[in-house]
Amino acid sequence: MKNLVLIVAIGKNNEIGYNNDLIWRFKEDLQYFRNATMRHYIVMGQKTYHSLPPSLVGRKYIVISETKIKDESVITFDSLDKFLSFAKKTKDLIWVVGGGMIYTQLLPHCDKMILTEIDATSKADVFFPQFDKSKWNIEIGELQTSPEGVEYRRNIYTKK
């Protein structure tokens, strides 16, 4: 789907999270996430929803979970099929923001991914799914270095 864009920061072993929290917190990358997702839908699983700050101002939350979210401002879909039906009907951009299961379920439906690929490893309990890079065009981003000395690139993948 053209309106479904996946965004994530991943380590060398596809690690993305540990103890229901982000592993990678680079100020510039978090600012990019903020600017990219502002005024758009962000879709996530229940664990990711509960790990976020009380409200990322300027975004419309969608949670895919069998458990209804009590916050009235959050749209909850109790199945992937119901969410996909919604996503097909809307022209609005929807950013896929995690966690691991949501990335796995929605990756086949995304035409674009923005992956901050980090040249480091970390202890993790949540991983980004393996995917066939030969099925994607890759726009290689500029090499950047975090204040901690970790190198990373923000690469844009577009489905062939």
Long-range contacts (C-beta under 8 A, 24 or more apart in sequence): 1-84, 1-87, 1-88, 1-109, 1-110, 1-111, 2-111, 2-112, 3-87, 3-90, 3-91, 3-92, 3-93, 3-94, 4-87, 4-94, 4-96, 4-106, 4-109, 4-110, 4-111, 4-112, 5-93, 5-94, 5-95, 5-96, 5-110, 5-111, 5-112, 5-113, 5-114, 6-95, 6-96, 6-103, 6-106, 6-107, 6-110, 6-112, 6-113, 6-114, 6-115, 7-33, 7-36, 7-37, 7-95, 7-96, 7-97, 7-113, 7-114, 7-115, 8-97, 8-98, 8-103, 8-113, 8-114, 8-115, 8-116, 8-128, 9-115, 9-116, 9-118, 9-152, 10-115, 10-116, 10-117, 10-118, 10-128, 11-118, 11-120, 11-121, 11-122, 11-124, 12-118, 12-119, 12-120, 12-121, 13-121, 13-124, 13-127, 14-127, 14-128, 14-129, 14-130, 15-121, 15-122, 15-123, 15-124, 15-126, 15-127, 15-128, 16-98, 16-99, 16-100, 16-103, 16-124, 16-126, 16-127, 16-128, 17-98, 17-99, 17-100, 17-124, 17-125, 17-126, 18-122, 18-123, 18-124, 18-125, 18-126, 19-125, 20-47, 20-50, 20-51, 21-51, 23-122, 23-123, 23-124, 24-116, 24-118, 24-122, 24-152, 26-116, 26-144, 26-146, 26-150, 26-152, 27-147, 28-144, 28-146, 29-116, 29-152, 29-154, 32-116, 32-154, 36-95, 36-114, 37-95, 37-97, 40-92, 40-93, 40-94, 40-95, 41-90, 41-92, 41-93, 41-94, 41-95, 42-94, 42-95, 42-97, 43-83, 43-87, 43-94, 43-95, 43-96, 43-97, 43-102, 43-106, 44-96, 44-97, 44-98, 44-99, 44-102, 45-98, 45-99, 45-101, 45-102, 47-99, 48-97, 48-98, 48-99, 48-102, 49-74, 62-86, 62-94, 64-102, 64-105, 80-105, 80-106, 84-109, 98-126, 99-126, 100-126, 100-127, 100-128, 100-129, 103-128, 103-129, 104-129, 107-131, 110-159, 111-158, 111-159, 112-156, 112-157, 112-158, 112-159, 113-156, 113-157, 114-154, 114-155, 114-156, 114-157, 115-154, 115-155, 115-157, 116-152, 116-153, 116-154, 116-155, 117-152, 117-153, 117-154, 117-155, 118-150, 118-151, 118-152, 119-150, 119-151, 119-152, 120-150, 120-151, 133-157, 135-159, 135-160, 136-160
